Amino acid sequence: MLPDSHFPSSPAPMDAPTTLVIGLGNPLMADDGVGLAALARLTGCWRVPPAVELLDGGTWGLRLLPCIETAERLLLLDAVEAGAEPGTLVVLEREAIPRLFAQKISPHQIDLREVLALAELRGRLPAEVVAIGIQPGQVTMAPGLTPAVEAGLEAMVLAAVSRLRDWGHQLAPLDAPAAMGAPCTS
């Protein structure tokens, strides 16, 4: 669970350029929880600037709409069904996201597809939207990630860090990362 400081109390001012990073999924559904695990690893291992808002989106669905609509850029962290080997890193740019999320692997993805479509219909979908995920191996009622997805978690986090840096954000590894059960690397 992320500290309360990582949950927005109110949207950022409209003139403040922001990037919203949303971890999605359900940690009680095995690999579906990889988006939240990646968000926790990002929080525990990296110093993230104030212009980057980290949000545990869990399975919030339509309640994410106001947060998404006030962001300049959107980075989604989630399990992504791409027909690949479990643990494979998947990076989707804006145009490909609705197509891949049409292949439902968990209940929150129907809502996410609707949220993104509604934000776009209202003309408020951020210009830059990227989903970084991992191909799940198991999405059943079971806590924790499978070994293949756990092995790909660090690559997912590093891909998120790389994208945030590409967008101009200065991220730095924390000197003393939180105990996460796995090493942090830069």
N, C-alpha and C positions, 0 to 999 in steps of 0.2 A: 504494500500500500504506500502511496506517495504522501509526503507531508502536505498539510493543508495549504501551504504556500503555492502548491502547484495546481490549485483549483481556482479558476477565475472567480472573483467576487463580482466583478462587473467587466463589461467589454472594455478593451483599450480605447483611448480616445481615437476618433476617426483620423486625426492627423499624425498619429504615431504609426510608423510602418511596423507591422507585426507579421510574424510567421507563427502559425498555429501548428503544433505537433500533437496529433491525437493518437493515443494507443487504444486499440479496439480489441474486443474479444471477451471471452469468458474463461477464466482460469480453472473453472470446474469442469471444462469440456476438453481436457488434454491440450492438444496443439492449438486449439482455438485461442488459447491464452497467450500466444507468442507476442502479440502486439503490446500487451500490458507488460510482459517480461522485458521486451525491448525498451519500453518507456522507463521502466524501473532501472534498467542497466544504464540508460542514457543519463538519468537523474543521479544515480549513484556514482558514476564514473567520470562525468564531464561537467565542467563549469559552463553553464549555458547563459548567454547574455539576456538582459531583461526584454529585449525585443522579440525573444522567442518564448512563446507561451506553451507550456507543457500541460496536457490535459488527459486525465484518465477518462476516456470516453466509454469504457466498458461496453455495455450494450444499450447506451442511452438513446439511440435512434433519433427521432425528430427533435429531441431536446438539445441536440448539437447545433441545430440550425442557426441560432443567434451568434454562437461562437464562430462558426464557419463564415457567416456573412460579414463579420467585422474584421476578418483577417485579410492581409495582403497576399499571403502565400499559405498553402495548406499542405502538410506532410502527414500522411496516414500510415500508421504502423499496424499491420494486421496479418493474419493467416490468409494466404491467397491460393485458391485452387487454380492451378495452371496446367495440370496434367503432367507435372514433372516428378522427379524423384523426391521423396520426403526430405526436407532440409535444404532444398534448392532455393537460393535467393531469387526473388522476383521483384523487378522494378518496373512500375507502370507510370507512364506519363498521362496527363489529363485525358487525352482522347481515348486511351485504352481502358481506363478505369471502369466506366459503366459496363463495358463488354465483359470484363473478367468478373465483376461483382454480380453479373447476371447469373453466374453459376453459383448458386447459394450453397455455402458450406456450413453456415450457422445462422441462427435467427436474426442477429443484428444486421446482417448484410442486406436484407430487404429494406430495412429502415435507412441504411446508409445510402443505398441507391436512390431512394425517395428523397432524402435530404439533399444530396448533390443535385438531383434533377430540379428540386424546388428552388434551391439557391440559384441555379442557372436560369430557370424560368423568371425569377425575380430580378435577374441581372446583377446578382450579388455573389456569384461563385468566384472565388479568388482566381486571378489570371493564371497563376501557377499552382497546379495541383499535382502531387506525386504520391503514389502509394508504394511503400517498400514493405515487402512481406517475405514470408517463407512458405513454401509448399508444405502443408500439413501432412502428417502420416496417419494420425488418428484424431478424430473429432467425435468422441463419445464421452459419456459421463465418467470422467476420471481426472483427478487433480494432477497437475504437473505436465511437463513437456516430455515427449518421447526422446530417446537419445539422439536420433537423427536431427530433430528440430532444435534441440538444445545445442548440438554441435554447430548449427548454422546461426545461432543467435548473435554471436559476436560480429559476424559478417554483416548481419542486418543492422546492428547498431553502428558499425563503421560506415555503412552505406548512408545511413541517416546523417551522421556527422559530416560526411563528405558533401551531401546535398545541402545541408545547412551552411557549410563553408562556401559552397558554390554560390549561394544566395547572399553572401557577404557577411555572414555572422561569424564572429570570432569565438570558437569553442576551444577549450583547453582541458586536458586531462586533470582530474583532481589529484592532489598530492596524496591524500589518504582516502581512497574510495571506500564507500560503505561496504560492509561485509555482505557479499552477494552470493556466496557459494561458488563463484567462478571468478577467475582473474579478469581485471580490466586491462585492456591493451589499447594503445593509441596507434 
